[in-house]
Amino acid sequence: MKLLVTGGAGYIGSHIVWQAQQAGLECTVIDNLSTGLGDRVSCEVAQIDLAAESAIGQLEKLLSKGFDAVIHLAARKQVGESVEKPELYFKDNIGGLANLLLAMRSTSHHKLVFSSSAATYGMPNKDSVSEDDPTTPINPYGQTKLIGEWMSANAKQWGLRAVSLRYFNVAGTGKAGLADTAALNLIPIAIGQLRAGKSPVVFGNDYPTPDGSCIRDYVHVNDLALAHIAAVDYLGRESRPFDVFNIGTGKGASVIEVLDELKKVSGLNFQYEVSERRAGDPPKLVANVDRMEKELGLKARYGLTEIIDSAWNL
Ligand SMILES: NC(=O)c1ccc[n+]([C@@H]2O[C@H](COP(=O)([O-])OP(=O)(O)OC[C@H]3O[C@@H](n4cnc5c(N)ncnc54)[C@H](O)[C@@H]3O)[C@@H](O)[C@H]2O)c1
């Protein structure tokens, strides 16, 4: 089976390529290397900017080689930057997907796995969110992910079958060389601060949670990578035009619990600072994973300790 993985030189994409290759699948990567690193993967890397005007022709040429499914990860992902520079997010995340869909249509490629995000839910006020809960993203990044889902769903008109995976907080490292270099969420940020001799920061300790800090659902990047392979499999056996799955563990950990675990794993008895709440942080964001477990046949294999241990050591 041949997979085309856009954004495959990125943190998550390179884990997908690695695991797909281990499962005997052949991969080709498209990446503009804006944040990705070509040496993360050992397969063909086509350097294409998906959002460029020239992309459709380049994509059609590449797709004419024939692929069984496309996994689309290439996107910008910084929430704060998306508020400052929304146009860039609409150009790359929406424009890039539009070009990809046009090229898939003209080359008769009908299976897509789309990288979505829990950011599509916005600020849910629930213990856990399910795929049928309202989607009310509160920043341009989350909006581009929701629009991407609509675009993928609407492409059923020409026969596309798509699965959208709403990732929760992705962290950890599968093997040396594939680590997240972006430091945009708690675990890599806290590790970076410790390595720089600084104290990690807890933004807000007055949330309505047991220890007052925000609760998130941390999913190991290896479990997430496997979910993409399961989604390709699902597209091969199911005929529904569009489905959405949360990808998480179904369990929450607070910021303070994460930092306590980091103390154990690192052996450093560090202090953390407490700062003001950040705008747009829901107190609790945990996935309901019933659909993932039932329909994709997946259950998270790794917990917080393995996530932090791999992020610290690899
Ligand atoms: N990391 C997370 O916690 C998280 C959570 C939810 C969703 N996601 C989504 O997962 C996907 C991958 O995220 P990641 O963490 O691996 O980020 P990443 O930045 O490491 O990977 C994104 C890859 O896409 C490439 N890219 C970006 N714009 C491109 C373009 N216009 N044309 C071609 N290539 C382009 C980058 O060079 C990079 O290799 C993104 O769509 C992101 O929104 C990530």
The ligand as a Gaussian input file, in Angstrom:
#p B3LYP/6-31G(d) Opt

LIG

0 1
 N        1.209000      18.997000      17.660000
 C       -0.023000      19.029000      18.162000
 O       -0.214000      18.992000      19.402000
 C       -1.219000      19.078000      17.251000
 C       -2.516000      19.065000      17.822000
 C       -3.622000      19.095000      16.982000
 C       -3.451000      19.125000      15.601000
 N       -2.200000      19.165000      15.078000
 C       -2.054000      19.204000      13.618000
 O       -1.185000      18.166000      13.212000
 C       -0.493000      18.544000      12.021000
 C        0.988000      18.298000      12.202000
 O        1.444000      19.005000      13.328000
 P        2.917000      18.868000      13.878000
 O        2.824000      19.048000      15.357000
 O        3.597000      17.672000      13.339000
 O        3.552000      20.211000      13.287000
 P        4.869000      20.437000      12.435000
 O        5.005000      21.908000      12.264000
 O        6.005000      19.709000      13.041000
 O        4.486000      19.752000      11.059000
 C        3.808000      20.425000      10.011000
 C        4.560000      20.100000       8.731000
 O        3.873000      20.686000       7.633000
 C        4.821000      21.374000       6.815000
 N        4.083000      22.457000       6.161000
 C        3.500000      23.532000       6.760000
 N        2.903000      24.303000       5.824000
 C        3.104000      23.701000       4.623000
 C        2.729000      24.009000       3.287000
 N        2.036000      25.111000       2.993000
 N        3.102000      23.159000       2.289000
 C        3.809000      22.048000       2.569000
 N        4.205000      21.700000       3.816000
 C        3.839000      22.515000       4.834000
 C        5.913000      21.834000       7.760000
 O        7.153000      22.077000       7.139000
 C        5.973000      20.665000       8.747000
 O        6.877000      19.660000       8.315000
 C       -0.877000      19.994000      11.756000
 O       -1.917000      19.998000      10.808000
 C       -1.391000      20.475000      13.105000
 O       -2.318000      21.497000      12.978000
 C       -1.074000      19.144000      15.869000

